[in-house]
Amino acid sequence: MNEARNSPYPSDLTDAEWAVLEPLMPPPAATGRPLKWTRRQMAEAIFYLLRSGCSWRMLPRHFPPWNTVHSQLLRWRDDGTLQRLHNALRDMTRAAAGRAEEPTAAIVDSQTARAAGCGGTERGYDGGKKTTGRTIAGY
């Protein structure tokens, strides 16, 4: 069911934004069934989910079915499309700001989980947070 809607969501892509993203997307397969949903519809459905925080099954009806969007997201993750999009957008943003395309530094954060009842090498003390527990590295 492909229902039309009257007003765009804040997460929807403008034509200018899509013009930047479209060349970075993988082309449709040369063989197999023709696409029922455009890559833009898939991207907008993913952006809607990320922005709204709704569950997959609560995706509005005018978007592609949730399981189709989910499998497309996994496909883009596995084939490197998401990483290519991230890198290209980061490079464009840095160039527009007058900075070198490649960052020269990174910040690594960590989270300390309280670890009551465990001992040994896994248990430590985070002096910055004044917490005893396990440090879980993040990125």
C-alpha positions as CSV (number, residue, x, y, z in Angstrom):
1,M,0.0,0.0,0.0
2,N,1.6,3.3,-1.1
3,E,-0.5,6.0,0.4
4,A,0.3,9.6,-0.4
5,R,0.7,12.2,2.4
6,N,0.2,15.9,2.3
7,S,3.1,17.3,4.3
8,P,6.7,16.1,4.6
9,Y,8.3,14.9,7.8
10,P,11.3,16.8,9.2
11,S,13.4,13.7,8.4
12,D,12.5,13.8,4.6
13,L,15.2,14.6,2.2
14,T,15.1,17.8,0.1
15,D,15.8,17.5,-3.6
16,A,19.2,19.1,-3.0
17,E,20.0,16.6,-0.2
18,W,18.9,13.7,-2.4
19,A,21.1,15.0,-5.3
20,V,24.1,14.6,-3.0
21,L,23.1,11.1,-1.7
22,E,21.9,9.5,-4.9
23,P,25.2,9.1,-6.7
24,L,26.6,7.5,-3.5
25,M,23.9,4.8,-3.5
26,P,24.6,1.4,-5.2
27,P,22.8,1.1,-8.5
28,P,19.9,-1.3,-8.8
29,A,20.8,-4.9,-9.7
30,A,20.9,-5.4,-13.5
31,T,19.0,-8.7,-13.1
32,G,16.0,-9.8,-11.1
33,R,12.7,-8.0,-10.3
34,P,12.4,-4.3,-11.0
35,L,12.4,-2.2,-7.8
36,K,9.0,-1.6,-6.3
37,W,10.3,1.1,-3.9
38,T,12.8,3.8,-4.9
39,R,16.1,4.1,-3.0
40,R,14.9,7.6,-1.9
41,Q,11.8,6.1,-0.3
42,M,14.0,3.5,1.5
43,A,16.4,6.2,2.7
44,E,13.6,8.4,3.9
45,A,12.0,5.5,5.8
46,I,15.3,4.8,7.5
47,F,15.8,8.5,8.4
48,Y,12.2,8.6,9.7
49,L,12.9,5.6,12.0
50,L,16.2,7.1,13.2
51,R,14.7,10.6,13.8
52,S,11.4,9.5,15.4
53,G,12.7,6.5,17.4
54,C,9.6,4.5,16.5
55,S,9.7,0.7,16.3
56,W,10.1,-1.0,12.9
57,R,6.5,-2.2,12.9
58,M,5.2,1.3,13.6
59,L,6.6,2.7,10.3
60,P,3.8,4.8,8.7
61,R,1.9,3.0,5.9
62,H,3.0,5.3,3.1
63,F,6.6,4.1,3.5
64,P,7.7,0.7,2.2
65,P,6.8,-2.3,4.5
66,W,9.0,-2.3,7.6
67,N,10.6,-5.7,6.8
68,T,11.6,-4.4,3.3
69,V,13.2,-1.3,4.9
70,H,14.9,-3.4,7.5
71,S,16.4,-5.8,5.0
72,Q,17.5,-2.9,2.8
73,L,19.3,-1.3,5.8
74,L,21.1,-4.5,6.5
75,R,22.1,-4.9,2.9
76,W,23.5,-1.3,2.8
77,R,25.3,-2.0,6.1
78,D,26.8,-5.3,4.8
79,D,27.9,-4.0,1.3
80,G,29.6,-1.0,2.8
81,T,27.1,1.6,1.5
82,L,26.5,3.1,4.9
83,Q,30.2,3.5,5.5
84,R,30.7,5.1,2.1
85,L,27.8,7.5,2.7
86,H,29.3,8.4,6.1
87,N,32.8,9.0,4.8
88,A,31.6,11.0,1.8
89,L,29.3,13.2,3.8
90,R,32.0,13.8,6.5
91,D,34.5,14.8,3.8
92,M,32.0,17.2,2.2
93,T,31.2,18.7,5.5
94,R,34.8,19.2,6.5
95,A,35.7,20.7,3.0
96,A,32.7,23.1,3.3
97,A,34.1,24.2,6.7
98,G,37.6,24.8,5.2
99,R,39.1,21.8,7.0
100,A,41.1,18.9,5.7
101,E,38.9,16.1,4.5
102,E,40.5,13.5,6.8
103,P,40.3,14.2,10.5
104,T,43.6,14.2,12.3
105,A,42.3,13.3,15.8
106,A,39.5,11.2,17.3
107,I,37.8,11.2,20.7
108,V,37.1,7.8,22.3
109,D,34.6,7.8,25.1
110,S,33.9,5.0,27.6
111,Q,31.2,4.1,30.0
112,T,31.7,2.5,33.4
113,A,29.1,-0.1,34.4
114,R,28.9,-0.8,38.1
115,A,30.1,-4.3,38.8
116,A,28.9,-5.3,42.2
117,G,30.0,-8.8,43.2
118,C,32.6,-9.4,40.5
119,G,36.3,-9.3,41.2
120,G,39.6,-10.0,39.6
121,T,41.0,-8.3,36.5
122,E,37.6,-7.3,35.2
123,R,36.9,-5.0,38.1
124,G,38.6,-1.6,38.3
125,Y,38.2,1.9,39.4
126,D,37.3,4.9,37.2
127,G,38.9,7.9,38.9
128,G,37.1,10.4,36.6
129,K,33.7,9.1,37.6
130,K,34.7,7.8,41.0
131,T,33.1,4.5,40.3
132,T,34.2,0.9,40.8
133,G,33.2,-1.4,38.0
134,R,34.0,-2.4,34.5
135,T,34.9,0.1,31.8
136,I,33.2,-0.5,28.5
137,A,34.9,1.3,25.6
138,G,32.7,3.0,23.1
139,Y,33.2,4.9,19.8
